């Protein structure tokens, strides 16, 4: 993860208007590619799908209709922060900040990596679709949503045709559905909008693995970490960050703020004031952490979150009101 730069927000309305205009072009279907995505332990497999003009036009129309929904184009945008869970906002990812995200987008664009046959796959393994709309100098958008085998929903409904007062149910296993909700929108291969689908973004772009590797590297090499934590406690953290995205990202965020973290380490003895006062508002957040001989430690991995709390420097005092609050982005 590279250093963050000032974010230039995606112009959702501008992209919506591009799509509306593009849909009206007679040959717009020629610039549409359809893929199904399989998520594996090693990454993703991308299966290119053939489709006729009518199908592609239908998909374009559906995307435009989804973009025209106020819940999509009027939604506020915030920078992607893996520590904070936002509601009712888009999160924007800058592709240039994450090498793993760049790698997946390169895979999207590399025809040599596209698989052509899904004969060995079943619908249950292909949970996501990717629609690429790209015409040089005109438009470059990718949309990701959910791909569903319709018979996964058979407990709720049956599917069939209704014509001329006749109902005919379909007993076919290859019925499928594309969820109209846009989960991810990739703009010019430079920015990604996450539409209340952070877990999908994490899975497709390998974020959990990336954060686990980065957090493990910090625990193995960071001098301040070795100064402030007992080795046994570091070992507990190593175990937990492998599958604990939130713990890993909190650690990364705290340590990446180098000056603040260095000052926290220098003055960590102040934590004893909190430990000595059961009525302190931060006491329960670090209750299972021991401070001794200038180091923090825990005796059980279930207290790993409290150990990170202890170095979070999240308890802040307002300059004017002197009211103490907990800084959300560090907890």
C-alpha positions as CSV (number, residue, x, y, z in Angstrom):
1,X,0.0,0.0,0.0
2,X,1.6,3.3,-1.1
3,X,1.2,6.7,0.5
4,X,-2.2,8.2,0.0
5,X,-2.6,11.3,-2.2
6,X,-5.4,13.8,-2.2
7,X,-8.4,12.1,-3.7
8,X,-10.1,13.5,-6.8
9,X,-13.7,12.1,-6.7
10,X,-15.2,10.1,-9.5
11,X,-17.8,12.2,-11.3
12,X,-20.7,9.7,-11.1
13,X,-23.1,12.0,-12.9
14,X,-20.6,12.5,-15.7
15,X,-20.0,8.8,-16.1
16,X,-23.8,8.2,-16.0
17,X,-24.3,10.7,-18.8
18,X,-21.5,9.0,-20.8
19,X,-23.3,5.7,-20.5
20,X,-26.7,7.2,-21.4
21,X,-25.1,8.8,-24.6
22,X,-23.2,5.6,-25.4
23,X,-26.3,3.4,-25.1
24,X,-27.9,5.4,-27.9
25,X,-25.1,4.6,-30.4
26,X,-26.2,1.9,-32.8
27,X,-23.0,-0.1,-32.5
28,X,-22.5,0.2,-28.8
29,X,-22.8,-3.5,-28.3
30,X,-19.5,-4.0,-30.2
31,X,-17.6,-2.4,-27.3
32,X,-19.1,-4.7,-24.6
33,X,-17.3,-7.7,-23.1
34,X,-18.8,-10.0,-20.6
35,X,-16.9,-12.2,-18.1
36,X,-17.7,-14.5,-15.2
37,X,-15.4,-14.4,-12.2
38,X,-14.3,-17.4,-10.1
39,X,-12.6,-16.6,-6.8
40,X,-9.9,-19.1,-5.9
41,X,-7.3,-19.4,-3.1
42,X,-4.6,-18.2,-5.5
43,X,-6.6,-15.3,-7.0
44,X,-9.3,-15.2,-9.6
45,X,-10.1,-17.0,-12.8
46,X,-11.8,-14.9,-15.5
47,X,-14.1,-16.6,-18.1
48,X,-15.0,-14.7,-21.2
49,X,-18.6,-15.1,-22.4
50,X,-20.1,-14.8,-25.8
51,X,-23.4,-12.9,-26.2
52,X,-25.5,-11.6,-29.1
53,X,-26.3,-8.0,-29.8
54,X,-29.6,-8.1,-28.0
55,X,-28.1,-9.5,-24.8
56,X,-25.4,-6.9,-24.8
57,X,-27.9,-4.0,-25.4
58,X,-30.0,-5.4,-22.6
59,X,-27.0,-5.3,-20.3
60,X,-26.1,-1.8,-21.2
61,X,-29.7,-0.6,-20.6
62,X,-29.7,-2.4,-17.2
63,X,-26.5,-0.7,-16.2
64,X,-27.8,2.7,-17.2
65,X,-31.0,2.1,-15.3
66,X,-28.9,1.2,-12.2
67,X,-26.8,4.3,-12.5
68,X,-29.9,6.4,-12.8
69,X,-31.1,5.3,-9.4
70,X,-30.7,8.1,-6.8
71,X,-29.2,5.6,-4.4
72,X,-26.3,5.2,-6.8
73,X,-25.6,8.5,-8.5
74,X,-26.6,10.8,-5.5
75,X,-24.7,8.8,-2.9
76,X,-21.7,10.5,-1.2
77,X,-18.2,9.3,-1.8
78,X,-15.6,8.7,0.9
79,X,-12.0,7.5,0.5
80,X,-11.6,3.7,1.0
81,X,-10.6,3.0,4.6
82,X,-10.4,-0.7,5.5
83,X,-10.6,0.1,9.2
84,X,-13.9,2.0,9.0
85,X,-17.2,0.4,7.9
86,X,-19.3,3.1,6.2
87,X,-23.1,2.9,5.5
88,X,-24.9,4.5,2.6
89,X,-21.8,5.9,0.9
90,X,-19.6,4.9,-2.0
91,X,-16.0,4.1,-1.0
92,X,-13.4,5.2,-3.6
93,X,-10.2,3.3,-4.1
94,X,-7.2,4.8,-5.9
95,X,-5.8,1.9,-8.0
96,X,-2.3,3.4,-7.9
97,X,-2.1,2.9,-4.2
98,X,-2.4,-0.9,-4.2
99,X,-0.1,-3.1,-6.3
100,X,-2.4,-6.1,-5.9
101,X,-5.4,-4.1,-7.3
102,X,-3.3,-3.0,-10.3
103,X,-2.4,-6.7,-10.9
104,X,-6.0,-7.8,-11.0
105,X,-7.0,-5.0,-13.3
106,X,-4.1,-6.0,-15.6
107,X,-5.6,-9.5,-15.6
108,X,-8.9,-8.1,-16.6
109,X,-7.3,-6.4,-19.5
110,X,-4.9,-9.2,-20.6
111,X,-6.7,-11.4,-23.2
112,X,-4.0,-14.1,-22.7
113,X,-5.3,-14.7,-19.2
114,X,-9.0,-15.0,-20.2
115,X,-10.4,-18.5,-20.0
116,X,-12.9,-19.4,-22.8
117,X,-14.7,-22.5,-21.4
118,X,-16.7,-22.9,-18.3
119,X,-17.4,-26.6,-19.0
120,X,-15.5,-27.6,-15.8
121,X,-17.4,-25.1,-13.7
122,X,-20.8,-25.0,-12.2
123,X,-22.9,-21.9,-11.5
124,X,-22.3,-22.2,-7.8
125,X,-18.6,-21.5,-8.4
126,X,-19.1,-18.4,-10.5
127,X,-20.5,-15.8,-8.1
128,X,-19.7,-12.6,-9.9
129,X,-19.8,-11.1,-13.4
130,X,-17.8,-8.4,-15.0
131,X,-19.1,-6.1,-17.8
132,X,-16.4,-4.1,-19.6
133,X,-17.5,-1.1,-21.8
134,X,-14.5,0.3,-23.6
135,X,-14.1,2.5,-26.7
136,X,-10.8,4.3,-27.1
137,X,-11.2,8.0,-26.3
138,X,-14.9,7.7,-25.5
139,X,-15.5,5.4,-22.5
140,X,-13.6,3.0,-20.2
141,X,-15.8,1.5,-17.5
142,X,-16.0,-1.9,-15.8
143,X,-18.9,-3.1,-13.7
144,X,-19.0,-6.0,-11.3
145,X,-22.1,-7.5,-9.8
146,X,-23.5,-10.9,-8.6
147,X,-24.1,-13.9,-10.8
148,X,-26.6,-16.3,-9.4
149,X,-27.9,-19.7,-10.5
150,X,-31.6,-19.1,-10.4
151,X,-32.3,-22.5,-8.8
152,X,-30.3,-21.4,-5.8
153,X,-33.5,-19.4,-5.1
154,X,-35.9,-22.3,-5.7
155,X,-36.9,-22.3,-2.0
156,X,-38.4,-18.9,-2.6
157,X,-39.7,-19.1,-6.2
158,X,-40.1,-21.1,-9.3
159,X,-39.3,-19.7,-12.8
160,X,-41.2,-20.1,-16.0
161,X,-43.1,-18.4,-18.8
162,X,-46.6,-16.8,-18.8
163,X,-48.1,-16.5,-22.3
164,X,-51.7,-16.5,-23.5
165,X,-53.1,-17.5,-20.1
166,X,-50.7,-20.4,-19.8
167,X,-48.1,-21.0,-17.2
168,X,-45.1,-23.2,-17.9
169,X,-42.5,-23.8,-15.3
170,X,-38.9,-24.4,-16.3
171,X,-37.1,-27.4,-15.0
172,X,-33.6,-26.5,-16.3
173,X,-30.4,-26.4,-14.2
174,X,-28.7,-23.7,-16.3
175,X,-31.0,-20.9,-15.5
176,X,-29.1,-17.9,-14.1
177,X,-29.5,-14.3,-13.1
178,X,-27.4,-11.2,-13.1
179,X,-28.1,-9.0,-10.2
180,X,-28.8,-5.5,-11.4
181,X,-27.1,-3.9,-8.4
182,X,-23.7,-2.4,-9.3
183,X,-21.4,-3.6,-6.6
184,X,-18.1,-2.2,-8.0
185,X,-17.5,0.4,-10.8
186,X,-14.0,0.8,-12.2
187,X,-13.4,4.1,-14.0
188,X,-10.6,4.3,-16.6
189,X,-8.7,1.5,-14.7
190,X,-7.7,4.3,-12.2
191,X,-10.5,4.5,-9.6
192,X,-12.9,2.0,-8.1
193,X,-16.2,2.8,-6.5
194,X,-17.4,0.3,-3.9
195,X,-21.2,0.3,-3.6
196,X,-21.8,-1.3,-0.2
197,X,-19.8,-4.3,-1.3
198,X,-16.5,-4.1,0.6
199,X,-16.3,-7.9,1.2
200,X,-16.7,-8.4,-2.6
201,X,-13.9,-5.9,-3.3
202,X,-11.7,-7.6,-0.7
203,X,-12.3,-11.1,-2.2
204,X,-11.8,-10.2,-5.9
205,X,-8.8,-8.0,-5.4
206,X,-7.0,-10.1,-2.7
207,X,-7.1,-7.3,-0.1
208,X,-7.3,-9.7,2.9
209,X,-4.1,-11.5,1.8
210,X,-2.4,-8.2,1.1
211,X,-3.2,-6.7,4.5
212,X,-2.2,-10.0,6.3
213,X,1.2,-10.0,4.6
214,X,1.8,-6.3,5.3
215,X,0.8,-6.7,9.0
216,X,3.1,-9.7,9.4
217,X,6.0,-7.8,7.9
218,X,5.4,-5.0,10.4
219,X,5.4,-7.5,13.3
220,X,8.6,-9.1,12.0
221,X,10.6,-6.0,11.3
222,X,9.3,-2.8,12.9
223,X,11.7,-1.5,15.5
224,X,9.0,0.3,17.5
225,X,6.8,-2.8,17.6
226,X,9.8,-4.8,19.1
227,X,10.3,-2.0,21.6
228,X,6.8,-1.8,22.9
229,X,5.6,-5.4,22.7
230,X,6.8,-8.6,24.4
231,X,7.8,-11.2,21.8
232,X,5.1,-13.7,23.0
233,X,2.5,-11.0,22.4
234,X,3.9,-10.4,18.9
235,X,3.5,-14.1,18.2
236,X,-0.2,-13.9,19.3
237,X,-0.7,-11.0,16.9
238,X,1.0,-12.9,14.0
239,X,-1.5,-15.7,14.4
240,X,-4.5,-13.3,14.5
241,X,-3.6,-11.0,11.6
242,X,-3.5,-13.9,9.1
243,X,-7.3,-14.1,9.0
244,X,-8.2,-10.9,10.8
245,X,-8.5,-8.1,8.2
246,X,-9.7,-5.5,10.7
247,X,-6.9,-6.2,13.2
248,X,-4.3,-6.2,10.4
249,X,-5.5,-2.9,8.9
250,X,-5.6,-1.2,12.3
251,X,-2.0,-2.2,12.9
252,X,-1.0,-1.0,9.5
253,X,-2.7,2.3,9.9
254,X,-1.3,3.0,13.4
255,X,2.3,2.1,12.4
256,X,2.2,3.9,9.1
257,X,1.6,7.2,11.0
258,X,5.3,7.1,11.8
259,X,5.7,10.3,13.9
260,X,2.6,9.7,15.9
261,X,3.4,6.1,16.6
262,X,7.0,6.9,17.6
263,X,5.7,9.5,20.1
264,X,3.2,6.9,21.4
265,X,6.0,4.5,22.0
266,X,8.1,7.2,23.8
267,X,5.3,8.0,26.2
268,X,3.6,4.6,26.6
269,X,4.2,4.8,30.3
270,X,1.1,7.1,30.4
271,X,-1.0,4.0,29.9
272,X,-0.4,3.1,33.5
273,X,-2.7,6.1,34.5
274,X,-5.5,4.4,32.6
275,X,-4.7,1.0,34.0
276,X,-4.9,2.4,37.6
277,X,-8.3,3.9,37.1
278,X,-11.2,1.4,36.5
279,X,-13.5,4.3,36.0
280,X,-11.5,5.7,33.1
281,X,-13.5,5.7,29.8
282,X,-10.6,3.7,28.1
283,X,-10.0,1.3,30.9
284,X,-12.1,-1.6,29.5
285,X,-10.5,-1.2,26.1
286,X,-7.2,-2.3,27.5
287,X,-8.2,-4.2,30.5
288,X,-6.5,-7.5,29.4
289,X,-3.2,-5.7,28.7
290,X,-0.3,-5.7,31.1
291,X,2.3,-2.9,31.2
292,X,5.6,-3.9,32.8
293,X,9.2,-2.8,32.4
294,X,8.2,-0.5,29.6
295,X,6.5,-3.2,27.5
296,X,2.9,-4.2,26.8
297,X,1.9,-7.8,26.9
298,X,-1.1,-10.2,26.8
299,X,-1.4,-13.8,28.0
300,X,-4.2,-14.9,25.6
301,X,-4.7,-14.2,21.9
302,X,-8.3,-13.3,22.6
303,X,-6.9,-10.0,23.9
304,X,-5.1,-9.1,20.7
305,X,-7.7,-6.3,19.9
306,X,-7.0,-4.8,23.3
307,X,-3.3,-4.9,22.7
308,X,-3.8,-2.9,19.5
309,X,-6.1,-0.6,21.4
310,X,-3.2,0.1,23.8
311,X,-1.0,1.6,21.0
312,X,-3.8,3.2,19.0
313,X,-3.5,6.6,20.6
314,X,-7.2,6.8,19.9
315,X,-8.2,8.7,23.0
316,X,-8.0,12.4,22.1
317,X,-8.9,15.7,23.9
318,X,-10.6,18.6,22.0
319,X,-8.4,21.7,22.1
320,X,-11.2,24.1,23.0
321,X,-13.8,22.1,24.9
322,X,-11.2,19.7,26.4
323,X,-13.8,16.9,25.9
324,X,-12.3,13.5,25.6
325,X,-13.4,11.4,22.6
326,X,-12.3,8.2,20.8
327,X,-11.0,8.7,17.3
328,X,-13.1,6.4,15.1
329,X,-10.5,5.8,12.4
330,X,-8.0,4.2,14.9
331,X,-10.4,1.9,16.7
